[in-house]
Amino acid sequence: MNFKNIHIGQIIHKRVLERKIETLRICKFLKCSENEINTMYTLKSLDSELLLRWSKLLEYDFFRMYTQHLIWYSPVIVKNQSDIKQESELPKFRKNIYTKEIIDFILNQIANGEKTKSQVILEYKIPKTTLYKWLGKYKS
């Protein structure tokens, strides 16, 4: 999965095919025509409320694609003193979505020689800097 260039219509279409959901059911759930559904499959982005409905219908969190993009490709934010004092009413989320189990699994593959660092970066789309931080932090 390429999280750098997300084409949500194609991803939704792939999930529909995986789940083998009939177009008639989709039309009833989303309250739209078959042509509108087919058009959605060609769109690179969708309205968030519509994407939420697709997520419920297909039992898949499509928003996670965008969250993953932010985690991997957003620049590091340098905090100013003025930023620290400002409080926000918006919820705060952790940036790290990798569980300890996932990190251990990947590092074990490297340690056991099952995969090289380059293979891990390519296959799992883990940024090089993230992998090297893990290697430094979780050396055992």
PyMOL commands that set and color helices and strands:
alter all, ss='L'
color gray80, all
select helices_A, chain A and resi 8-19+23-30+34-42+48-58+63-73+81-85+100-111+117-124+128-137
alter helices_A, ss='H'
color red, helices_A
deselect
rebuild
show_as cartoon
